[in-house]
Amino acid sequence: MHTQPAVKDIMQEAKYSVQPDTPVYEALDLLIAKKVSGIPVLDNDHLVGFLTEKDCLRLQATAHMYNMTGRKVRDIMSSINETLKPSNTLLTAAQVFLTCNFAALPVIEDGELVGSINRQCVIHAISKWNHDRGLDFAHEKKAQDMVDHPSSIENMQNLANCASREQMASVLRNRD
C-alpha cells in the first residue's frame, strides 16, 4: 500500500530567512540567488511574515514611481494567514494552496519555523504518489487525445471501445 506522503517528506528545510529590518533589495537579491518562491521573515526567531515573489515583483514594478530608498522588508512583506505542519498530508497541503494566494508557505512545528513548501513541490509529489499507486492516467490521456483528435479509423474504433455514449455523440457532432 502506498501511504500518502506528508509535508515533512517533501518540504525544504528552513535554510534562509530575513529580518523585518533587512533592506528590501538585499532580500530581493537573496530570493533571486537562492531561486526560492518566498523567504520567511523572522523577528527573534518568531515568524512575522513571508516575503514572496509577488511582493518583490510589486516592488520592482512600482519602484520607478516611488522612492524605495531605505525601504525594509517589513514595508512590503505579506502577512502569514496560512501555515502547514510537517505532519500534514500531501492532499491537505494541496487544499491549502488551492484556498490561498501564495506559491510557497512556511512549515511550522511547535511554534518554530522548520521549513517551507511550494506549489511546484506539491504538484510533483502528487504526480509521483499517483504514479507509485499505479495511477499514471495513461489510459485517460489516450482517451482524451482520441476525443480531441479522432483522425483515423483506428482512433475512432479505440474511442468507441473506451468512450461513453455521450463522448461518442459529442465527437461525431463536432467532426468536420
Order of alpha helices (4+ residues) and beta strands (2+ residues): alpha-beta-alpha-beta-beta-alpha-alpha-alpha-beta-beta-alpha-alpha-alpha-alpha
